Every structure is written in C-alpha cells, then in structure tokens.
Amino acid sequence: MKVRRRARAAVLQALYELDFTTHDPQTAIEARFEDRPLPDAAQKFAQSLVTGVQTYRTYLDSVVGELAPEWPISQIAAVDRNVLRIAIYELLFEPDIPPKVAINEAVELAKMFGGESSPRFVNGVLGSLVSKDRVKIRQSLNVPA
C-alpha cells in the first residue's frame, strides 16, 4: 500500500476512535503510528489531516448534510462518515491535493474499511461536491481561509 494511503488509513482509524471516545486527537493518531510506523513526512501529513478534520468537523458535517440531505450525519456509518470528512477536508482545505486523488483515495478507503455500498456512496457524495463550486461552498459555510 502506498505511504500516503497508509497515512490516510491511520487517520481514518484515529477519527473512528474519536467518534466513540473522548481521547486526544494527537494521542489517537500517534497510537496508530505505534501499530504501523510511517515515514516522518507521512506522519506529519496524517497529523495534519487529523487536526484539520477535528478543527473543521462541524463544517465538514454541514457539507455532508448539504450533499446528502437524505442521510443525517448521525445515520451514516462511522467509517463512511469519517472517509467523507477526510476527503471533503482535502477537497476544501488542501489545494495541493488534486480532487481526483482525494476522491480516489476516499473510495479506496471505503473499499478497504466500509461496507459493500460504501465506495459507491462515498464516490457519489464527493462527486456532488466536485460538481459544485467549492469556493461558494466554503463561503456559504463561512469556512475561514
């Protein structure tokens, strides 16, 4: 598995843990590194994703609510919910990551960790986001630059 995908998998696992506990985000991601060490650059990338997703979690959940209004965030499977949070964070806040890469990585994580319909659901939600103007979405949610 590619290093960045392994980093995203660690982020997904940490975020999943954070959905069900009150653990510290940095402690959660560092525990993943103990299980499966990553190169320093990949660890920094993963820590940045965990921090970003946790910081903007309310905004990210609002985007999911906008893109999938028939699925309240609390009713989306925890794996799918966190895969979407990671990918939407990358799409809105990481301009150096091409949208195709963010979506492909999210779909791969959904295949690895989600249910049978997870990849299609994740791809559909993220495809809806990319078809919209991301700048307008950020402005409508008052997301800081």
N, CA, C and O of each residue as an XYZ file, in Angstrom:
580
protein
N       0.855     -1.178      0.000
C       0.000      0.000      0.000
C       0.899      1.238      0.000
O       1.923      1.276      0.683
N       0.505      2.237     -0.767
C       1.266      3.473     -0.853
C       1.324      4.161      0.507
O       0.434      3.990      1.341
N       2.378      4.939      0.718
C       2.613      5.575      2.012
C       1.492      6.548      2.365
O       1.015      6.543      3.500
N       1.068      7.371      1.432
C       0.001      8.335      1.745
C      -1.315      7.621      2.021
O      -2.090      8.076      2.863
N      -1.585      6.524      1.339
C      -2.801      5.760      1.609
C      -2.721      5.156      3.010
O      -3.717      5.131      3.734
N      -1.549      4.671      3.390
C      -1.377      4.153      4.746
C      -1.593      5.258      5.773
O      -2.163      5.022      6.838
N      -1.137      6.461      5.449
C      -1.350      7.602      6.353
C      -2.840      7.907      6.468
O      -3.346      8.129      7.568
N      -3.540      7.918      5.341
C      -4.986      8.171      5.376
C      -5.721      7.064      6.139
O      -6.685      7.339      6.854
N      -5.272      5.825      5.987
C      -5.890      4.712      6.730
C      -5.701      4.921      8.234
O      -6.618      4.673      9.017
N      -4.531      5.369      8.628
C      -4.277      5.656     10.046
C      -5.176      6.792     10.527
O      -5.703      6.747     11.639
N      -5.345      7.801      9.690
C      -6.226      8.920     10.031
C      -7.667      8.420     10.199
O      -8.346      8.781     11.160
N      -8.120      7.599      9.272
C      -9.469      7.051      9.354
C      -9.652      6.284     10.661
O     -10.666      6.449     11.340
N      -8.694      5.462     11.011
C      -8.792      4.688     12.242
C      -8.820      5.598     13.474
O      -9.581      5.361     14.412
N      -7.991      6.629     13.462
C      -7.961      7.568     14.590
C      -9.285      8.327     14.688
O      -9.825      8.492     15.782
N      -9.806      8.786     13.558
C     -11.077      9.523     13.576
C     -12.236      8.630     14.018
O     -13.138      9.074     14.730
N     -12.203      7.381     13.594
C     -13.212      6.417     14.025
C     -13.177      6.295     15.548
O     -14.214      6.328     16.211
N     -11.977      6.154     16.086
C     -11.803      6.089     17.547
C     -12.352      7.345     18.214
O     -13.023      7.262     19.243
N     -12.071      8.496     17.637
C     -12.502      9.768     18.222
C     -14.018      9.949     18.176
O     -14.578     10.700     18.975
N     -14.683      9.266     17.247
C     -16.147      9.322     17.194
C     -16.783      8.671     18.415
O     -17.905      9.016     18.787
N     -16.080      7.739     19.039
C     -16.675      6.952     20.117
C     -16.004      7.136     21.471
O     -16.393      6.500     22.450
N     -14.989      8.011     21.530
C     -14.278      8.235     22.790
C     -14.027      9.722     22.971
O     -14.362     10.536     22.110
N     -13.443     10.053     24.083
C     -13.036     11.444     24.331
C     -11.517     11.557     24.303
O     -10.946     12.458     24.919
N     -10.861     10.643     23.589
C      -9.409     10.656     23.518
C      -8.900     11.911     22.829
O      -9.611     12.540     22.046
N      -7.675     12.258     23.128
C      -6.997     13.374     22.487
C      -6.663     12.985     21.041
O      -6.151     11.889     20.810
N      -6.943     13.857     20.065
C      -6.676     13.517     18.662
C      -5.223     13.128     18.377
O      -4.972     12.176     17.638
N      -4.269     13.856     18.955
C      -2.867     13.529     18.692
C      -2.484     12.183     19.300
O      -1.700     11.434     18.718
N      -3.035     11.881     20.463
C      -2.775     10.584     21.085
C      -3.343      9.463     20.218
O      -2.714      8.418     20.054
N      -4.535      9.684     19.665
C      -5.178      8.675     18.826
C      -4.348      8.384     17.575
O      -4.167      7.221     17.215
N      -3.844      9.420     16.912
C      -3.076      9.180     15.682
C      -1.705      8.601     16.014
O      -1.196      7.753     15.280
N      -1.118      9.043     17.092
C       0.199      8.505     17.473
C       0.107      7.021     17.823
O       1.052      6.269     17.586
N      -1.018      6.600     18.382
C      -1.209      5.173     18.666
C      -1.216      4.361     17.374
O      -0.739      3.226     17.349
N      -1.755      4.939     16.302
C      -1.737      4.252     15.014
C      -0.309      4.096     14.506
O       0.030      3.080     13.899
N       0.537      5.114     14.756
C       1.930      5.042     14.308
C       2.694      3.965     15.074
O       3.614      3.346     14.537
N       2.311      3.747     16.318
C       2.956      2.681     17.095
C       2.614      1.323     16.496
O       3.455      0.425     16.441
N       1.360      1.184     16.045
C       0.927     -0.080     15.435
C       1.614     -0.314     14.092
O       2.090     -1.411     13.800
N       1.653      0.740     13.288
C       2.233      0.648     11.949
C       3.026      1.926     11.677
O       2.458      2.926     11.239
N       4.317      1.899     11.932
C       5.141      3.099     11.730
C       5.086      3.604     10.283
O       4.965      2.832      9.331
N       5.178      4.911     10.165
C       5.208      5.573      8.859
C       6.433      6.479      8.802
O       6.938      6.893      9.846
N       6.916      6.793      7.609
C       7.995      7.774      7.489
C       7.545      9.120      8.073
O       6.350      9.409      8.139
N       8.509      9.928      8.491
C       8.193     11.209      9.133
C       7.246     12.087      8.317
O       6.304     12.661      8.863
N       7.497     12.190      7.014
C       6.644     13.039      6.166
C       5.203     12.524      6.169
O       4.265     13.320      6.199
N       5.022     11.218      6.138
C       3.675     10.644      6.154
C       3.013     10.856      7.509
O       1.805     11.084      7.580
N       3.793     10.784      8.581
C       3.239     11.052      9.912
C       2.777     12.500     10.028
O       1.716     12.770     10.591
N       3.559     13.419      9.505
C       3.173     14.842      9.533
C       1.903     15.060      8.720
O       1.009     15.797      9.137
N       1.830     14.414      7.555
C       0.634     14.502      6.722
C      -0.581     13.989      7.491
O      -1.628     14.637      7.500
N      -0.450     12.837      8.132
C      -1.554     12.246      8.896
C      -1.952     13.138     10.069
O      -3.140     13.351     10.311
N      -0.976     13.655     10.792
C      -1.282     14.536     11.920
C      -2.001     15.793     11.443
O      -2.922     16.278     12.101
N      -1.577     16.312     10.305
C      -2.225     17.489      9.736
C      -3.681     17.189      9.374
O      -4.563     18.011      9.625
N      -3.936     16.020      8.788
C      -5.309     15.645      8.438
C      -6.182     15.492      9.687
O      -7.309     15.986      9.724
N      -5.664     14.814     10.697
C      -6.447     14.632     11.926
C      -6.773     15.984     12.546
O      -7.915     16.235     12.930
N      -5.781     16.849     12.644
C      -6.002     18.179     13.217
C      -7.002     18.968     12.389
O      -7.911     19.590     12.939
N      -6.841     18.950     11.075
C      -7.739     19.694     10.196
C      -9.167     19.186     10.268
O     -10.104     19.976     10.380
N      -9.339     17.874     10.204
C     -10.689     17.307     10.257
C     -11.334     17.617     11.604
O     -12.513     17.968     11.656
N     -10.583     17.494     12.683
C     -11.158     17.780     14.010
C     -11.486     19.267     14.149
O     -12.510     19.624     14.731
N     -10.633     20.121     13.624
C     -10.867     21.570     13.713
C     -12.121     21.974     12.947
O     -12.906     22.788     13.433
N     -12.316     21.417     11.757
C     -13.419     21.809     10.883
C     -14.539     20.775     10.824
O     -15.337     20.771      9.888
N     -14.593     19.923     11.801
C     -15.567     18.823     11.789
C     -17.005     19.303     11.601
O     -17.755     18.711     10.824
N     -17.392     20.352     12.291
C     -18.752     20.883     12.156
C     -19.005     21.343     10.729
O     -20.070     21.075     10.173
N     -18.041     22.032     10.131
C     -18.173     22.476      8.748
C     -18.260     21.290      7.801
O     -19.096     21.263      6.898
N     -17.394     20.317      8.014
C     -17.375     19.139      7.145
C     -18.701     18.388      7.220
O     -19.227     17.935      6.204
N     -19.230     18.261      8.427
C     -20.527     17.600      8.585
C     -21.638     18.399      7.914
O     -22.587     17.818      7.386
N     -21.530     19.721      7.929
C     -22.508     20.561      7.231
C     -22.458     20.322      5.725
O     -23.491     20.276      5.059
N     -21.255     20.173      5.203
C     -21.105     19.899      3.774
C     -21.741     18.553      3.440
O     -22.451     18.433      2.441
N     -21.490     17.545      4.269
C     -22.108     16.233      4.040
C     -23.628     16.388      4.065
O     -24.321     15.821      3.221
N     -24.150     17.153      5.029
C     -25.588     17.377      5.117
C     -26.154     18.056      3.886
O     -27.275     17.770      3.465
N     -25.370     18.959      3.312
C     -25.783     19.655      2.098
C     -25.776     18.725      0.887
O     -26.651     18.803      0.025
N     -24.781     17.848      0.836
C     -24.606     16.967     -0.323
C     -25.452     15.704     -0.247
O     -25.798     15.126     -1.277
N     -25.784     15.275      0.958
C     -26.579     14.052      1.150
C     -27.677     14.319      2.171
O     -27.673     13.734      3.254
N     -28.622     15.203      1.829
C     -29.629     15.626      2.811
C     -30.524     14.489      3.304
O     -31.106     14.591      4.384
N     -30.642     13.419      2.536
C     -31.484     12.300      2.965
C     -30.786     11.425      4.002
O     -31.397     10.508      4.550
N     -29.509     11.702      4.277
C     -28.732     10.932      5.243
C     -28.213     11.850      6.341
O     -27.161     12.468      6.173
N     -28.924     11.955      7.461
C     -28.368     12.739      8.582
C     -27.004     12.173      8.979
O     -26.802     10.959      8.958
N     -26.094     13.034      9.333
C     -24.716     12.629      9.612
C     -24.652     11.520     10.657
O     -23.791     10.643     10.577
N     -25.549     11.549     11.629
C     -25.533     10.535     12.684
C     -25.992      9.163     12.175
O     -25.738      8.147     12.822
N     -26.662      9.131     11.025
C     -27.136      7.862     10.480
C     -26.197      7.264      9.429
O     -26.411      6.147      8.960
N     -25.174      8.006      9.071
C     -24.179      7.487      8.130
C     -23.225      6.601      8.924
O     -22.803      6.962     10.022
N     -22.892      5.455      8.371
C     -21.956      4.544      9.047
C     -20.684      5.302      9.424
O     -20.213      6.155      8.671
N     -20.139      4.986     10.586
C     -18.974      5.714     11.109
C     -17.800      5.711     10.135
O     -17.124      6.727      9.981
N     -17.554      4.590      9.483
C     -16.452      4.535      8.517
C     -16.733      5.489      7.363
O     -15.873      6.290      6.998
N     -17.920      5.411      6.790
C     -18.269      6.279      5.657
C     -18.215      7.750      6.064
O     -17.697      8.587      5.325
N     -18.743      8.050      7.223
C     -18.760      9.429      7.734
C     -17.336      9.978      7.827
O     -17.085     11.114      7.426
N     -16.419      9.192      8.345
C     -15.046      9.672      8.511
C     -14.258      9.677      7.209
O     -13.384     10.523      7.022
N     -14.550      8.755      6.313
C     -13.937      8.805      4.978
C     -14.364     10.098      4.292
O     -13.544     10.784      3.681
N     -15.641     10.425      4.394
C     -16.140     11.668      3.785
C     -15.502     12.894      4.430
O     -15.131     13.835      3.729
N     -15.371     12.895      5.750
C     -14.745     14.040      6.424
C     -13.321     14.258      5.920
O     -12.920     15.386      5.635
N     -12.567     13.177      5.814
C     -11.180     13.295      5.339
C     -11.153     13.851      3.917
O     -10.431     14.807      3.631
N     -11.933     13.256      3.039
C     -11.907     13.669      1.629
C     -12.415     15.097      1.449
O     -11.834     15.872      0.688
N     -13.482     15.443      2.136
C     -14.013     16.803      1.994
C     -13.019     17.818      2.559
O     -12.845     18.903      2.005
N     -12.376     17.457      3.658
C     -11.323     18.342      4.178
C     -10.241     18.549      3.113
O      -9.825     19.678      2.856
N      -9.794     17.460      2.502
C      -8.765     17.576      1.467
C      -9.253     18.426      0.291
O      -8.511     19.258     -0.231
N     -10.499     18.211     -0.119
C     -11.040     18.957     -1.265
C     -11.172     20.452     -0.970
O     -10.934     21.282     -1.848
N     -11.549     20.794      0.256
C     -11.789     22.198      0.578
C     -10.578     22.936      1.131
O     -10.462     24.150      0.963
N      -9.673     22.214      1.792
C      -8.598     22.889      2.522
C      -7.189     22.529      2.058
O      -6.218     23.128      2.521
N      -7.065     21.580      1.170
C      -5.734     21.162      0.700
C      -5.641     21.352     -0.812
O      -5.786     20.387     -1.563
N      -5.401     22.575     -1.267
C      -5.397     22.845     -2.707
C      -4.300     22.111     -3.477
O      -4.390     21.985     -4.698
N      -3.266     21.625     -2.786
C      -2.200     20.898     -3.469
C      -2.579     19.449     -3.795
O      -1.888     18.781     -4.564
N      -3.681     18.969     -3.206
C      -4.132     17.607     -3.481
C      -5.196     17.690     -4.576
O      -6.258     18.277     -4.366
N      -4.918     17.110     -5.735
C      -5.899     17.166     -6.827
C      -7.211     16.491     -6.421
O      -7.190     15.464     -5.743
N      -8.346     17.053     -6.826
C      -9.641     16.451     -6.481
C      -9.738     14.976     -6.844
O     -10.292     14.185     -6.081
N      -9.206     14.600     -8.001
C      -9.253     13.187     -8.422
C      -8.546     12.286     -7.413
O      -9.008     11.184     -7.120
N      -7.434     12.761     -6.890
C      -6.668     11.980     -5.919
C      -7.458     11.841     -4.625
O      -7.562     10.744     -4.076
N      -8.013     12.943     -4.136
C      -8.789     12.901     -2.886
C      -9.965     11.937     -3.012
O     -10.238     11.154     -2.102
N     -10.653     12.000     -4.139
C     -11.819     11.123     -4.345
C     -11.384      9.670     -4.482
O     -11.980      8.784     -3.869
N     -10.349      9.417     -5.282
C      -9.874      8.048     -5.466
C      -9.419      7.439     -4.138
O      -9.736      6.286     -3.844
N      -8.686      8.201     -3.344
C      -8.216      7.698     -2.059
C      -9.386      7.412     -1.121
O      -9.372      6.423     -0.389
N     -10.395      8.277     -1.145
C     -11.578      8.060     -0.303
C     -12.311      6.779     -0.716
O     -12.721      5.991      0.136
N     -12.469      6.582     -1.999
C     -13.146      5.378     -2.491
C     -12.344      4.137     -2.098
O     -12.926      3.130     -1.697
N     -11.040      4.198     -2.207
C     -10.201      3.056     -1.815
C     -10.324      2.766     -0.319
O     -10.399      1.605      0.084
N     -10.344      3.820      0.506
C     -10.537      3.605      1.946
C     -11.908      2.992      2.221
O     -12.045      2.119      3.077
N     -12.914      3.452      1.494
C     -14.266      2.897      1.663
C     -14.290      1.421      1.273
O     -14.979      0.625      1.911
N     -13.552      1.052      0.241
C     -13.468     -0.356     -0.161
C     -12.785     -1.190      0.919
O     -13.205     -2.309      1.214
N     -11.726     -0.628      1.505
C     -10.937     -1.356      2.495
C     -11.661     -1.521      3.828
O     -11.598     -2.581      4.451
N     -12.354     -0.456      4.262
C     -12.889     -0.436      5.619
C     -14.412     -0.392      5.706
O     -14.977     -0.688      6.759
N     -15.073     -0.033      4.633
C     -16.520      0.160      4.671
C     -17.303     -1.063      4.263
O     -16.758     -2.149      4.066
N     -18.596     -0.853      4.142
C     -19.498     -1.914      3.720
C     -19.539     -2.039      2.208
O     -18.815     -1.354      1.485
N     -20.390     -2.917      1.758
C     -20.486     -3.211      0.324
C     -20.864     -1.978     -0.504
O     -20.342     -1.780     -1.601
N     -21.768     -1.155      0.024
C     -22.222      0.014     -0.731
C     -21.406      1.278     -0.426
O     -21.660      2.328     -1.017
N     -20.450      1.191      0.470
C     -19.670      2.368      0.871
C     -18.946      3.058     -0.280
O     -19.046      4.278     -0.405
N     -18.216      2.323     -1.131
C     -17.490      3.016     -2.205
C     -18.402      3.838     -3.111
O     -18.069      4.965     -3.478
N     -19.547      3.273     -3.467
C     -20.467      3.993     -4.347
C     -21.052      5.217     -3.650
O     -21.168      6.283     -4.255
N     -21.419      5.066     -2.379
C     -21.966      6.195     -1.614
C     -20.935      7.317     -1.503
O     -21.246      8.476     -1.779
N     -19.720      6.978     -1.103
C     -18.650      7.973     -0.946
C     -18.374      8.662     -2.276
O     -18.266      9.887     -2.328
N     -18.259      7.892     -3.346
C     -18.000      8.458     -4.669
C     -19.118      9.414     -5.081
O     -18.851     10.482     -5.634
N     -20.372      9.035     -4.814
C     -21.500      9.888     -5.177
C     -21.512     11.212     -4.431
O     -21.729     12.268     -5.024
N     -21.277     11.146     -3.125
C     -21.264     12.376     -2.324
C     -20.121     13.287     -2.767
O     -20.314     14.489     -2.951
N     -18.945     12.718     -2.936
C     -17.792     13.537     -3.326
C     -17.920     14.052     -4.754
O     -17.480     15.162     -5.055
N     -18.511     13.264     -5.624
C     -18.762     13.728     -6.990
C     -19.690     14.932     -7.006
O     -19.518     15.845     -7.814
N     -20.673     14.932     -6.113
C     -21.580     16.081     -5.998
C     -20.824     17.326     -5.559
O     -21.091     18.424     -6.047
N     -19.889     17.156     -4.646
C     -19.109     18.304     -4.170
C     -18.250     18.873     -5.289
O     -18.199     20.088     -5.479
N     -17.586     18.013     -6.019
C     -16.695     18.476     -7.077
C     -17.476     19.148     -8.202
O     -16.956     20.037     -8.875
N     -18.721     18.725     -8.405
C     -19.521     19.340     -9.459
C     -20.010     20.734     -9.062
O     -20.435     21.516     -9.911
N     -19.945     21.032     -7.772
C     -20.328     22.368     -7.306
C     -19.092     23.258     -7.267
O     -17.966     22.784     -7.418
N     -19.307     24.512     -7.068
C     -18.208     25.456     -6.931
C     -17.725     25.405     -5.489
O     -18.416     25.869     -4.582
N     -16.532     24.839     -5.274
C     -16.017     24.668     -3.914
C     -15.832     25.994     -3.187
O     -15.996     26.058     -1.969
N     -15.495     27.046     -3.913
C     -15.319     28.352     -3.288
C     -16.647     28.827     -2.706
O     -16.686     29.339     -1.587
N     -17.743     28.661     -3.462
C     -19.055     29.070     -2.972
C     -19.478     28.244     -1.764
O     -20.095     28.772     -0.839
N     -19.155     26.957     -1.763
C     -19.490     26.120     -0.612
C     -18.762     26.627      0.624
O     -19.358     26.750      1.694
N     -17.473     26.920      0.478
C     -16.698     27.438      1.609
C     -17.305     28.743      2.116
O     -17.426     28.943      3.325
N     -17.685     29.629      1.199
C     -18.258     30.916      1.599
C     -19.614     30.725      2.276
O     -19.904     31.393      3.268
N     -20.443     29.828      1.757
C     -21.774     29.620      2.345
C     -21.688     29.038      3.740
O     -22.592     29.236      4.552
N     -20.614     28.324      4.029
C     -20.428     27.749      5.361
C     -19.559     28.621      6.250
O     -19.263     28.252      7.386
N     -19.144     29.785      5.736
C     -18.283     30.690      6.490
C     -17.001     30.004      6.938
O     -16.534     30.216      8.057
N     -16.437     29.185      6.063
C     -15.189     28.489      6.387
C     -14.046     29.470      6.271
O     -13.890     30.110      5.231
N     -13.236     29.607      7.316
C     -12.095     30.522      7.256
C     -11.093     30.074      6.194
O     -10.939     28.884      5.919
N     -10.428     31.050      5.614
C      -9.424     30.747      4.572
C      -8.192     30.131      5.181
O      -7.243     29.811      4.466
